[in-house]
Amino acid sequence: MEHARATQGPTQGPTQVTARDWDERVDRASQKLPEWAQRMVTWLREPARFPVRLLASILLILGGIFSILPVLGLWMLPLGLALLAQDVPGLKVPMEKSARWIERQWHRWRGRSSR
């Protein structure tokens, strides 16, 4: 019962969130990038790039933690977690749930501000 409530959309019934949902979200988001950035994301997502992804995700997460310093920002934390999710399947479902929550909040906020 608790799981069904946690995965409900605003108007749909219970849905199962999967790791594939996160992968599809990343694919859709990367298609919106400029061509050079798409190539970079595709290159970075290749299985052989694990060491590069791991180092980049650790640096981004640390940068997000130290966001009080100049140049570093809180934006680095979710980006680092998203990159780490490529290699830690257990992170994909929480990342997808978080993204859906953020979308719901965004739509709710935008709906209020346009009135």
PyRosetta script that sets phi, psi and omega in degrees:
from pyrosetta import init, pose_from_sequence

init()
pose = pose_from_sequence("MEHARATQGPTQGPTQVTARDWDERVDRASQKLPEWAQRMVTWLREPARFPVRLLASILLILGGIFSILPVLGLWMLPLGLALLAQDVPGLKVPMEKSARWIERQWHRWRGRSSR")
pose.set_psi(1, -47.1)
pose.set_omega(1, 179.9)
pose.set_phi(2, -61.6)
pose.set_psi(2, -41.1)
pose.set_omega(2, -179.1)
pose.set_phi(3, -62.9)
pose.set_psi(3, -41.9)
pose.set_omega(3, -178.9)
pose.set_phi(4, -63.3)
pose.set_psi(4, -39.5)
pose.set_omega(4, 180.0)
pose.set_phi(5, -68.5)
pose.set_psi(5, -36.4)
pose.set_omega(5, -177.6)
pose.set_phi(6, -69.9)
pose.set_psi(6, -26.2)
pose.set_omega(6, -175.7)
pose.set_phi(7, -103.9)
pose.set_psi(7, 6.5)
pose.set_omega(7, -179.3)
pose.set_phi(8, -72.8)
pose.set_psi(8, 139.8)
pose.set_omega(8, 171.7)
pose.set_phi(9, -83.1)
pose.set_psi(9, 177.4)
pose.set_omega(9, -177.4)
pose.set_phi(10, -64.6)
pose.set_psi(10, -32.7)
pose.set_omega(10, -177.2)
pose.set_phi(11, -127.0)
pose.set_psi(11, -6.2)
pose.set_omega(11, -178.7)
pose.set_phi(12, -96.4)
pose.set_psi(12, 169.4)
pose.set_omega(12, 173.3)
pose.set_phi(13, -79.8)
pose.set_psi(13, -169.9)
pose.set_omega(13, -179.3)
pose.set_phi(14, -61.6)
pose.set_psi(14, 136.5)
pose.set_omega(14, 175.8)
pose.set_phi(15, -131.3)
pose.set_psi(15, 148.9)
pose.set_omega(15, 178.9)
pose.set_phi(16, -89.1)
pose.set_psi(16, 122.8)
pose.set_omega(16, 177.1)
pose.set_phi(17, -89.9)
pose.set_psi(17, 130.1)
pose.set_omega(17, -177.9)
pose.set_phi(18, -123.9)
pose.set_psi(18, 167.1)
pose.set_omega(18, 176.3)
pose.set_phi(19, -62.4)
pose.set_psi(19, -32.0)
pose.set_omega(19, 179.1)
pose.set_phi(20, -63.2)
pose.set_psi(20, -34.3)
pose.set_omega(20, 177.4)
pose.set_phi(21, -59.5)
pose.set_psi(21, -42.4)
pose.set_omega(21, 179.1)
pose.set_phi(22, -65.5)
pose.set_psi(22, -44.3)
pose.set_omega(22, 179.2)
pose.set_phi(23, -59.7)
pose.set_psi(23, -41.9)
pose.set_omega(23, 178.9)
pose.set_phi(24, -66.1)
pose.set_psi(24, -36.5)
pose.set_omega(24, 177.7)
pose.set_phi(25, -63.4)
pose.set_psi(25, -43.7)
pose.set_omega(25, 179.1)
pose.set_phi(26, -64.4)
pose.set_psi(26, -40.8)
pose.set_omega(26, 177.6)
pose.set_phi(27, -60.6)
pose.set_psi(27, -46.2)
pose.set_omega(27, -179.9)
pose.set_phi(28, -63.6)
pose.set_psi(28, -42.1)
pose.set_omega(28, -179.3)
pose.set_phi(29, -65.9)
pose.set_psi(29, -40.2)
pose.set_omega(29, -178.5)
pose.set_phi(30, -69.0)
pose.set_psi(30, -26.5)
pose.set_omega(30, 177.9)
pose.set_phi(31, -69.0)
pose.set_psi(31, -18.9)
pose.set_omega(31, 179.5)
pose.set_phi(32, -86.3)
pose.set_psi(32, -7.3)
pose.set_omega(32, -178.8)
pose.set_phi(33, -81.5)
pose.set_psi(33, 160.6)
pose.set_omega(33, 172.3)
pose.set_phi(34, -60.7)
pose.set_psi(34, 158.4)
pose.set_omega(34, -174.7)
pose.set_phi(35, -55.9)
pose.set_psi(35, -42.6)
pose.set_omega(35, -179.1)
pose.set_phi(36, -63.8)
pose.set_psi(36, -35.8)
pose.set_omega(36, 178.9)
pose.set_phi(37, -73.0)
pose.set_psi(37, -35.9)
pose.set_omega(37, 175.7)
pose.set_phi(38, -60.0)
pose.set_psi(38, -44.8)
pose.set_omega(38, 179.0)
pose.set_phi(39, -61.5)
pose.set_psi(39, -40.0)
pose.set_omega(39, -179.5)
pose.set_phi(40, -65.9)
pose.set_psi(40, -43.6)
pose.set_omega(40, 179.0)
pose.set_phi(41, -64.3)
pose.set_psi(41, -43.8)
pose.set_omega(41, 178.6)
pose.set_phi(42, -60.7)
pose.set_psi(42, -44.3)
pose.set_omega(42, 178.4)
pose.set_phi(43, -61.1)
pose.set_psi(43, -44.4)
pose.set_omega(43, -177.2)
pose.set_phi(44, -68.5)
pose.set_psi(44, -28.5)
pose.set_omega(44, -178.7)
pose.set_phi(45, -83.5)
pose.set_psi(45, -7.4)
pose.set_omega(45, 178.2)
pose.set_phi(46, -63.6)
pose.set_psi(46, 141.9)
pose.set_omega(46, -178.3)
pose.set_phi(47, -56.1)
pose.set_psi(47, -33.6)
pose.set_omega(47, -177.9)
pose.set_phi(48, -69.0)
pose.set_psi(48, -13.5)
pose.set_omega(48, -177.0)
pose.set_phi(49, -91.4)
pose.set_psi(49, 16.5)
pose.set_omega(49, -178.3)
pose.set_phi(50, -51.3)
pose.set_psi(50, -48.7)
pose.set_omega(50, -179.2)
pose.set_phi(51, -60.6)
pose.set_psi(51, -38.6)
pose.set_omega(51, 179.4)
pose.set_phi(52, -66.7)
pose.set_psi(52, -44.2)
pose.set_omega(52, 179.2)
pose.set_phi(53, -62.0)
pose.set_psi(53, -43.5)
pose.set_omega(53, -178.2)
pose.set_phi(54, -63.4)
pose.set_psi(54, -47.3)
pose.set_omega(54, 179.3)
pose.set_phi(55, -62.8)
pose.set_psi(55, -45.7)
pose.set_omega(55, -179.8)
pose.set_phi(56, -62.6)
pose.set_psi(56, -42.6)
pose.set_omega(56, -178.3)
pose.set_phi(57, -66.9)
pose.set_psi(57, -39.5)
pose.set_omega(57, 177.8)
pose.set_phi(58, -63.8)
pose.set_psi(58, -44.2)
pose.set_omega(58, 179.3)
pose.set_phi(59, -64.1)
pose.set_psi(59, -40.1)
pose.set_omega(59, 178.7)
pose.set_phi(60, -66.4)
pose.set_psi(60, -41.5)
pose.set_omega(60, 179.4)
pose.set_phi(61, -64.6)
pose.set_psi(61, -45.0)
pose.set_omega(61, 177.1)
pose.set_phi(62, -62.2)
pose.set_psi(62, -41.3)
pose.set_omega(62, 177.2)
pose.set_phi(63, -61.4)
pose.set_psi(63, -36.7)
pose.set_omega(63, 177.4)
pose.set_phi(64, -69.2)
pose.set_psi(64, -36.6)
pose.set_omega(64, 178.4)
pose.set_phi(65, -66.0)
pose.set_psi(65, -38.6)
pose.set_omega(65, -179.9)
pose.set_phi(66, -95.5)
pose.set_psi(66, 39.3)
pose.set_omega(66, -175.0)
pose.set_phi(67, -67.8)
pose.set_psi(67, -9.1)
pose.set_omega(67, 178.1)
pose.set_phi(68, -74.0)
pose.set_psi(68, -15.3)
pose.set_omega(68, 179.9)
pose.set_phi(69, -82.8)
pose.set_psi(69, 154.2)
pose.set_omega(69, 177.3)
pose.set_phi(70, -60.5)
pose.set_psi(70, 150.8)
pose.set_omega(70, 178.5)
pose.set_phi(71, 77.3)
pose.set_psi(71, -41.9)
pose.set_omega(71, 179.4)
pose.set_phi(72, -76.4)
pose.set_psi(72, 153.4)
pose.set_omega(72, -178.6)
pose.set_phi(73, -150.3)
pose.set_psi(73, 161.9)
pose.set_omega(73, 179.7)
pose.set_phi(74, -62.7)
pose.set_psi(74, -23.5)
pose.set_omega(74, 178.6)
pose.set_phi(75, -60.2)
pose.set_psi(75, -22.1)
pose.set_omega(75, -176.8)
pose.set_phi(76, -71.7)
pose.set_psi(76, -30.7)
pose.set_omega(76, -177.1)
pose.set_phi(77, -63.4)
pose.set_psi(77, -54.9)
pose.set_omega(77, 179.2)
pose.set_phi(78, -65.4)
pose.set_psi(78, -32.2)
pose.set_omega(78, 177.7)
pose.set_phi(79, -66.0)
pose.set_psi(79, -41.1)
pose.set_omega(79, 176.6)
pose.set_phi(80, -63.6)
pose.set_psi(80, -41.6)
pose.set_omega(80, 177.8)
pose.set_phi(81, -65.9)
pose.set_psi(81, -39.1)
pose.set_omega(81, 178.1)
pose.set_phi(82, -63.4)
pose.set_psi(82, -39.5)
pose.set_omega(82, 178.7)
pose.set_phi(83, -68.7)
pose.set_psi(83, -41.3)
pose.set_omega(83, 178.3)
pose.set_phi(84, -64.6)
pose.set_psi(84, -32.2)
pose.set_omega(84, 179.9)
pose.set_phi(85, -61.9)
pose.set_psi(85, -21.9)
pose.set_omega(85, 177.2)
pose.set_phi(86, -60.0)
pose.set_psi(86, -32.4)
pose.set_omega(86, -176.7)
pose.set_phi(87, -110.9)
pose.set_psi(87, -9.2)
pose.set_omega(87, 178.6)
pose.set_phi(88, -118.7)
pose.set_psi(88, 91.1)
pose.set_omega(88, -175.1)
pose.set_phi(89, -55.0)
pose.set_psi(89, -28.9)
pose.set_omega(89, 179.9)
pose.set_phi(90, -66.3)
pose.set_psi(90, -15.2)
pose.set_omega(90, 178.3)
pose.set_phi(91, -87.5)
pose.set_psi(91, -18.7)
pose.set_omega(91, -173.7)
pose.set_phi(92, -64.4)
pose.set_psi(92, -44.4)
pose.set_omega(92, -178.8)
pose.set_phi(93, -66.8)
pose.set_psi(93, -47.0)
pose.set_omega(93, 176.4)
pose.set_phi(94, -61.6)
pose.set_psi(94, -35.7)
pose.set_omega(94, 177.8)
pose.set_phi(95, -65.3)
pose.set_psi(95, -41.8)
pose.set_omega(95, 178.6)
pose.set_phi(96, -65.5)
pose.set_psi(96, -43.0)
pose.set_omega(96, 178.4)
pose.set_phi(97, -62.8)
pose.set_psi(97, -40.4)
pose.set_omega(97, 178.2)
pose.set_phi(98, -63.9)
pose.set_psi(98, -43.1)
pose.set_omega(98, 179.5)
pose.set_phi(99, -62.7)
pose.set_psi(99, -41.1)
pose.set_omega(99, 178.5)
pose.set_phi(100, -65.5)
pose.set_psi(100, -40.3)
pose.set_omega(100, 178.2)
pose.set_phi(101, -62.3)
pose.set_psi(101, -45.2)
pose.set_omega(101, 179.3)
pose.set_phi(102, -61.2)
pose.set_psi(102, -42.1)
pose.set_omega(102, 177.8)
pose.set_phi(103, -61.3)
pose.set_psi(103, -44.2)
pose.set_omega(103, 179.0)
pose.set_phi(104, -61.3)
pose.set_psi(104, -44.0)
pose.set_omega(104, 179.9)
pose.set_phi(105, -64.3)
pose.set_psi(105, -41.1)
pose.set_omega(105, 179.9)
pose.set_phi(106, -61.5)
pose.set_psi(106, -47.3)
pose.set_omega(106, -179.5)
pose.set_phi(107, -65.1)
pose.set_psi(107, -38.7)
pose.set_omega(107, 178.1)
pose.set_phi(108, -64.5)
pose.set_psi(108, -44.2)
pose.set_omega(108, 179.6)
pose.set_phi(109, -65.8)
pose.set_psi(109, -44.9)
pose.set_omega(109, 179.5)
pose.set_phi(110, -63.0)
pose.set_psi(110, -35.9)
pose.set_omega(110, 178.6)
pose.set_phi(111, -64.8)
pose.set_psi(111, -38.2)
pose.set_omega(111, 179.0)
pose.set_phi(112, -72.4)
pose.set_psi(112, -38.1)
pose.set_omega(112, -175.3)
pose.set_phi(113, -75.0)
pose.set_psi(113, -20.4)
pose.set_omega(113, -178.2)
pose.set_phi(114, -86.3)
pose.set_psi(114, -6.9)
pose.set_omega(114, -178.3)
pose.set_phi(115, -79.8)
pose.dump_pdb("model.pdb")
